Amino acid sequence: MDPSQAKELATIGKSLVIKGELSGSEDLYIDGQVEGSIDLRTHSVTIGPNGNVKAGINAKAIVVQGRVDGSLSAADRLDLRKSAVVTGDVTTQRISIEEGAFLKGKVDIQKEAGKGAASS
């Protein structure tokens, strides 16, 4: 892959604590603490194993390895890894939950826009 076309990735390290609204146009890796809201509709959000998020997350793809307390909305895909602890409702088109992951909340699987919708 051409390095000039590599995706940008913002990282919130283990020792960082952020309170407020996060939005932007690049992928985000969180291994610290975030409280508030995260809105990256066209990009991915990864919660690392040390990540502790108390926020609603709205992104294209979400991967959770740490702890999330809040609603998750992934336009494309949600992956809960074995170390994930999620408390909150999730909305996505595709979901993957590894054995050992914890999820407490409602799961809403959306159909792809334009597919499977009956016209009346």
N, CA and C of each residue as an Amber inpcrd file, in Angstrom:
protein
   360
   0.8370000  -1.1900000   0.0000000   0.0000000   0.0000000   0.0000000
   0.8760000   1.2460000   0.0000000   0.4800000   2.2350000  -0.7290000
   1.1900000   3.5060000  -0.8170000   1.1010000   4.2240000   0.5360000
   2.2430000   4.5600000   1.1650000   2.2110000   5.1990000   2.4810000
   1.4290000   6.5050000   2.5020000   1.3800000   7.2100000   1.3820000
   0.6450000   8.4730000   1.3640000  -0.8650000   8.2590000   1.4590000
  -1.3080000   7.0090000   1.2200000  -2.7350000   6.7150000   1.3070000
  -3.1000000   5.9580000   2.5820000  -2.1380000   5.8220000   3.4930000
  -2.3970000   5.1370000   4.7620000  -3.4330000   5.9340000   5.5500000
  -4.3170000   5.2050000   6.2270000  -5.3460000   5.8780000   7.0280000
  -4.7160000   6.5630000   8.2260000  -5.2260000   7.7330000   8.5500000
  -4.7640000   8.4310000   9.7400000  -5.4060000   7.7800000  10.9580000
  -4.6360000   7.7130000  12.0620000  -5.1380000   7.1050000  13.2850000
  -4.7510000   7.9790000  14.4610000  -5.7540000   8.4990000  15.1630000
  -5.5190000   9.2740000  16.3790000  -5.5360000   8.3050000  17.5500000
  -4.6600000   8.5200000  18.5310000  -4.5600000   7.6180000  19.6740000
  -4.7180000   8.3970000  20.9750000  -5.5350000   7.8590000  21.8690000
  -5.6670000   8.3900000  23.2240000  -5.0100000   7.3530000  24.1260000
  -3.8440000   7.6890000  24.6620000  -3.0480000   6.7510000  25.4470000
  -3.6270000   6.4350000  26.8140000  -3.0080000   5.4410000  27.4790000
  -3.4830000   4.9240000  28.7680000  -3.6330000   5.9870000  29.8440000
  -2.7330000   6.9700000  29.8620000  -2.7400000   7.9440000  30.9610000
  -3.6330000   9.1510000  30.6900000  -4.2530000   9.2190000  29.4910000
  -5.0740000  10.3820000  29.1550000  -6.5140000  10.2320000  29.6270000
  -7.0710000  11.3430000  30.1180000  -8.4670000  11.4110000  30.5350000
  -9.0950000  12.5680000  29.7760000 -10.1630000  12.2800000  29.0320000
 -10.8330000  13.3080000  28.2400000 -12.3010000  13.3590000  28.6350000
 -12.7980000  14.5860000  28.8730000 -14.2110000  14.7830000  29.1710000
 -14.7570000  15.7740000  28.1610000 -15.8150000  15.3890000  27.4480000
 -16.4050000  16.2840000  26.4630000 -16.8070000  15.5440000  25.2030000
 -16.8900000  16.2940000  24.1010000 -17.3260000  15.7340000  22.8270000
 -16.1330000  15.5270000  21.9090000 -16.0320000  14.3210000  21.3540000
 -14.9850000  14.0180000  20.3750000 -15.6360000  13.8530000  19.0160000
 -15.1260000  14.5390000  18.0120000 -15.6020000  14.3410000  16.6460000
 -14.4200000  14.5740000  15.7250000 -14.5160000  14.0560000  14.4970000
 -13.4110000  14.2410000  13.5760000 -13.5700000  13.3960000  12.3300000
 -12.4930000  13.3610000  11.5380000 -12.5420000  12.6220000  10.2860000
 -11.3150000  11.7280000  10.1360000 -11.0050000  10.9870000  11.1960000
  -9.9660000   9.9720000  11.1340000 -10.3090000   8.8770000  12.1300000
  -9.6510000   7.7210000  11.9840000  -9.8860000   6.6130000  12.8910000
  -9.3290000   6.9670000  14.2700000  -9.9210000   6.3580000  15.3120000
  -9.5350000   6.6890000  16.6850000  -9.2890000   5.4170000  17.4840000
  -8.1690000   5.3970000  18.2260000  -7.8390000   4.2900000  19.1310000
  -7.8050000   4.8670000  20.5390000  -8.6260000   4.3020000  21.4170000
  -8.7320000   4.8040000  22.7900000  -8.2220000   3.7490000  23.7550000
  -7.1530000   4.0770000  24.4930000  -6.6670000   3.1640000  25.5280000
  -6.6920000   3.8710000  26.8860000  -7.2740000   5.0710000  26.9010000
  -7.3890000   5.8350000  28.1390000  -8.8370000   5.9450000  28.5670000
  -9.1690000   7.0760000  29.2060000 -10.5080000   7.2890000  29.7380000
 -11.1900000   8.4220000  28.9780000 -12.4250000   8.1760000  28.5370000
 -13.1930000   9.2040000  27.8360000 -14.5930000   9.2510000  28.4230000
 -15.0620000  10.4550000  28.7320000 -16.4410000  10.6660000  29.1740000
 -17.0610000  11.7210000  28.2800000 -18.2780000  11.4770000  27.8130000
 -18.9620000  12.4520000  26.9700000 -19.5880000  11.7850000  25.7660000
 -19.1970000  12.2360000  24.5590000 -19.7260000  11.6180000  23.3460000
 -18.6270000  11.5290000  22.2940000 -18.7210000  10.4850000  21.4630000
 -17.7530000  10.2620000  20.3860000 -18.5420000  10.1180000  19.0970000
 -18.2600000  10.9960000  18.1280000 -18.9960000  11.0020000  16.8650000
 -18.0190000  10.9860000  15.6900000 -17.7880000   9.8000000  15.1320000
 -16.9000000   9.6160000  13.9810000 -17.6480000   8.7630000  12.9550000
 -18.7260000   9.3040000  12.4080000 -19.6590000   8.5400000  11.5740000
 -19.0380000   7.8340000  10.3800000 -17.9680000   8.3790000   9.8100000
 -17.3880000   7.7710000   8.6140000 -16.0640000   7.0700000   8.9080000
 -15.7560000   6.8550000  10.1820000 -14.4810000   6.2360000  10.5530000
 -14.6710000   5.2210000  11.6650000 -13.5830000   4.5440000  12.0380000
 -13.6850000   3.4980000  13.0490000 -13.1670000   3.9770000  14.4000000
 -13.7190000   3.3650000  15.4520000 -13.2880000   3.6260000  16.8200000
 -12.9160000   2.2880000  17.4340000 -11.7160000   2.2170000  18.0120000
 -11.2680000   1.0130000  18.7060000 -11.0200000   1.3670000  20.1590000
 -11.6500000   0.6120000  21.0520000 -11.4200000   0.7740000  22.4860000
 -10.4150000  -0.2990000  22.8750000  -9.2100000   0.1190000  23.2490000
  -8.1540000  -0.8270000  23.6050000  -8.4290000  -1.5220000  24.9270000
  -7.5800000  -2.4890000  25.2880000  -7.8100000  -3.2870000  26.5030000
  -7.8120000  -2.4630000  27.7830000  -7.1340000  -1.3170000  27.8020000
  -7.1200000  -0.4500000  28.9880000  -8.1530000   0.6650000  28.8880000
  -8.8670000   0.7300000  27.7710000  -9.8340000   1.7920000  27.5400000
 -11.0300000   1.7020000  28.4720000 -11.4640000   2.8670000  28.9550000
 -12.6390000   2.9520000  29.8210000 -13.4540000   4.1430000  29.3200000
 -14.5580000   3.8440000  28.6390000 -15.3340000   4.8930000  27.9800000
 -16.7240000   4.9770000  28.5880000 -17.0900000   6.1860000  29.0310000
 -18.4470000   6.4600000  29.4960000 -19.0050000   7.4750000  28.5140000
 -19.4530000   6.9760000  27.3640000 -19.8920000   7.8730000  26.2960000
 -20.7220000   7.0990000  25.2860000 -21.5960000   7.8210000  24.6080000
 -22.2570000   7.2540000  23.4490000 -21.2820000   7.3120000  22.2910000
 -21.1980000   6.2390000  21.5120000 -20.2670000   6.2010000  20.3860000
 -21.0600000   6.0020000  19.1030000 -20.8120000   6.8740000  18.1230000
 -21.4430000   6.7820000  16.8130000 -20.3000000   6.7500000  15.7940000
 -20.1220000   5.5980000  15.1130000 -19.0100000   5.4520000  14.1750000
 -19.3900000   4.4670000  13.0760000 -18.5350000   4.3760000  12.0550000
 -18.7720000   3.4130000  10.9800000 -18.5160000   1.9980000  11.4850000
 -17.4050000   1.8150000  12.1920000 -17.0510000   0.5080000  12.7570000
 -16.5240000   0.7240000  14.1690000 -16.8920000  -0.1890000  15.0700000
 -16.4480000  -0.0830000  16.4640000 -15.8940000  -1.4350000  16.9030000
 -14.7040000  -1.4130000  17.5070000 -14.0970000  -2.6120000  18.0860000
 -13.8960000  -2.3180000  19.5640000 -14.3940000  -3.2140000  20.4310000
 -14.2720000  -2.9990000  21.8740000 -13.4480000  -4.1310000  22.4880000
 -12.3490000  -3.7380000  23.1620000 -11.5410000  -4.6860000  23.9280000
 -11.6110000  -4.3460000  25.4150000 -11.9580000  -3.1130000  25.7190000
 -12.0080000  -2.6390000  27.1030000 -13.4290000  -2.4940000  27.5910000
 -13.6820000  -1.4030000  28.3370000 -14.9760000  -1.1880000  28.9910000
 -15.6920000   0.0080000  28.3680000 -16.9780000  -0.1750000  28.0450000
 -17.8020000   0.9140000  27.5170000 -19.1170000   0.9420000  28.2770000
 -19.4710000   2.1310000  28.7660000 -20.7500000   2.3550000  29.4260000
 -21.4510000   3.4380000  28.6120000 -22.3490000   3.0370000  27.7290000
 -23.0410000   3.9820000  26.8640000 -23.5450000   3.2750000  25.6170000
 -24.3550000   3.9620000  24.8460000 -24.9150000   3.3450000  23.6380000
 -23.8820000   3.3470000  22.5170000 -23.9030000   2.2750000  21.7260000
 -22.9900000   2.1230000  20.5930000 -23.8050000   2.0670000  19.3120000
 -23.4450000   2.8710000  18.3350000 -24.1130000   2.8520000  17.0410000
 -23.0400000   2.7400000  15.9610000 -22.9770000   1.5580000  15.3300000
 -21.9890000   1.3210000  14.2760000 -22.7290000   1.1730000  12.9550000
 -22.4600000   2.0610000  12.0110000 -23.1430000   2.0220000  10.7140000
 -22.8450000   0.7230000   9.9810000 -21.6380000   0.1780000  10.1620000
 -21.2490000  -1.0350000   9.4490000 -21.1160000  -2.2440000  10.3720000
 -20.1680000  -2.2100000  11.3120000 -19.8360000  -3.4110000  12.0800000
 -19.4390000  -3.0830000  13.5150000 -19.8350000  -3.9780000  14.4390000
 -19.4510000  -3.8830000  15.8400000 -18.7810000  -5.1900000  16.2400000
 -17.5650000  -5.1040000  16.7610000 -16.8300000  -6.2870000  17.2310000
 -16.6080000  -6.1660000  18.7230000 -17.0800000  -7.1560000  19.4900000
 -16.8200000  -7.2080000  20.9210000 -15.8270000  -8.3430000  21.1460000
 -14.6130000  -7.9920000  21.5440000 -13.5730000  -8.9850000  21.7770000
 -13.7710000  -9.6260000  23.1430000 -13.0370000 -10.7020000  23.4340000
 -13.2800000 -11.4820000  24.6490000 -13.1340000 -10.6830000  25.9330000
 -12.3200000  -9.6130000  25.9190000 -12.1180000  -8.8110000  27.1250000
 -13.1050000  -7.6470000  27.2350000 -14.0500000  -7.5280000  26.2920000
 -14.9870000  -6.4020000  26.2630000 -16.0290000  -6.5010000  27.3790000
 -16.3340000  -5.3330000  27.9640000 -17.4240000  -5.2070000  28.9300000
 -18.2510000  -4.0070000  28.4630000 -19.4510000  -4.2720000  27.9380000
 -20.2950000  -3.2140000  27.3840000 -21.6230000  -3.1780000  28.1260000
 -21.9680000  -2.0020000  28.6410000 -23.2580000  -1.7860000  29.2720000
 -23.9360000  -0.6700000  28.4920000 -24.9520000  -1.0270000  27.7240000
 -25.6490000  -0.0390000  26.9060000 -26.2250000  -0.6900000  25.6670000
 -27.1210000   0.0100000  25.0130000 -27.7720000  -0.5150000  23.8170000
 -26.8540000  -0.3860000  22.6120000 -26.9260000  -1.3770000  21.7040000
 -26.1040000  -1.3430000  20.5010000 -26.9810000  -1.4110000  19.2610000
 -26.5900000  -0.6560000  18.2280000 -27.2650000  -0.6440000  16.9410000
 -26.2030000  -0.8120000  15.8700000 -26.3710000  -1.7900000  14.9760000
 -25.3840000  -2.0410000  13.9370000 -25.9920000  -2.9060000  12.8400000
 -25.2870000  -3.0250000  11.7070000 -25.7170000  -3.9450000  10.6460000
 -25.1430000  -5.3300000  10.8900000 -23.9010000  -5.3780000  11.3810000
 -23.2460000  -6.6640000  11.6370000 -22.5900000  -6.6160000  13.0050000
 -22.6690000  -7.7410000  13.7410000 -22.0810000  -7.7880000  15.0790000
 -21.3150000  -9.0970000  15.2530000 -20.2050000  -9.0020000  15.9690000
 -19.3960000 -10.1710000  16.2850000 -19.0930000 -10.1000000  17.7740000
 -19.4280000 -11.1770000  18.5100000 -19.1950000 -11.2020000  19.9540000
 -18.3650000 -12.4390000  20.2760000 -17.1260000 -12.2220000  20.7220000
 -16.2680000 -13.3420000  21.0820000 -16.7130000 -13.9360000  22.4120000
 -16.4330000 -15.2320000  22.5770000 -16.7540000 -15.9000000  23.8270000
 -15.9860000 -15.2250000  24.9590000 -16.6880000 -14.9000000  26.0370000
 -16.0720000 -14.2240000  27.1740000 -16.4250000 -12.7500000  27.2550000
 -16.9130000 -12.1790000  26.1550000 -17.3100000 -10.7730000  26.1640000
 -18.5970000 -10.6120000  26.9850000 -18.7710000  -9.4240000  27.5820000
 -19.9620000  -9.1280000  28.3840000 -20.7420000  -8.0120000  27.7070000
 -22.0350000  -8.2420000  27.5290000 -22.9050000  -7.2220000  26.9340000
 -24.2120000  -7.1930000  27.6950000 -24.5580000  -6.0130000  28.2390000
 -25.8360000  -5.8350000  28.9080000 -26.5400000  -4.6750000  28.2330000
 -27.6090000  -4.9690000  27.5300000 -28.3440000  -3.9340000  26.8140000
 -29.1000000  -4.5420000  25.6500000 -29.7750000  -3.6980000  24.9190000
 -30.5810000  -4.1270000  23.7710000 -29.6960000  -4.1510000  22.5310000
 -29.8990000  -5.1690000  21.6780000 -29.1720000  -5.2630000  20.4120000
 -30.1680000  -5.0570000  19.2810000 -29.8670000  -4.0960000  18.4080000
 -30.7280000  -3.7920000  17.2710000 -29.9120000  -3.9680000  15.9920000
 -30.2130000  -5.0270000  15.2380000 -29.5070000  -5.2860000  13.9870000
 -30.2920000  -4.6220000  12.8580000 -29.6370000  -3.6810000  12.1650000
 -30.2690000  -2.9360000  11.0740000 -30.0160000  -3.6370000   9.7430000
 -30.9870000  -3.5650000   8.8530000 -30.7660000  -4.0340000   7.4900000
 -30.0160000  -2.9560000   6.7340000 -29.2610000  -3.3740000   5.7210000
 -28.5670000  -2.3920000   4.8940000 -29.5710000  -1.5200000   4.1850000
 -29.2670000  -0.2590000   4.0600000 -30.1670000   0.6850000   3.3860000
 -30.3800000   0.2400000   1.9380000 -31.6180000   0.1520000   1.5510000
 -31.9370000  -0.2130000   0.1620000 -32.0510000  -1.7000000  -0.0690000
 -31.5600000  -2.5260000   0.8740000 -31.6460000  -3.9730000   0.6930000
 -32.6980000  -4.5400000   1.6390000 -33.5010000  -5.4170000   1.1560000
 -34.4920000  -6.0900000   1.9740000 -35.6830000  -5.2360000   2.3410000
 -35.7040000  -4.0140000   1.9090000 -36.8400000  -3.1370000   2.2150000
 -37.9370000  -3.3620000   1.1750000 -39.0960000  -3.7570000   1.6380000
 -40.2110000  -4.0090000   0.7280000 -40.8840000  -2.6840000   0.3830000
 -41.1620000  -2.4970000  -0.8940000 -41.8680000  -1.2610000  -1.2830000
 -43.3620000  -1.5420000  -1.2410000 -44.1120000  -0.5950000  -0.6920000
 -45.5520000  -0.8160000  -0.5770000 -46.3470000   0.1990000  -1.3550000
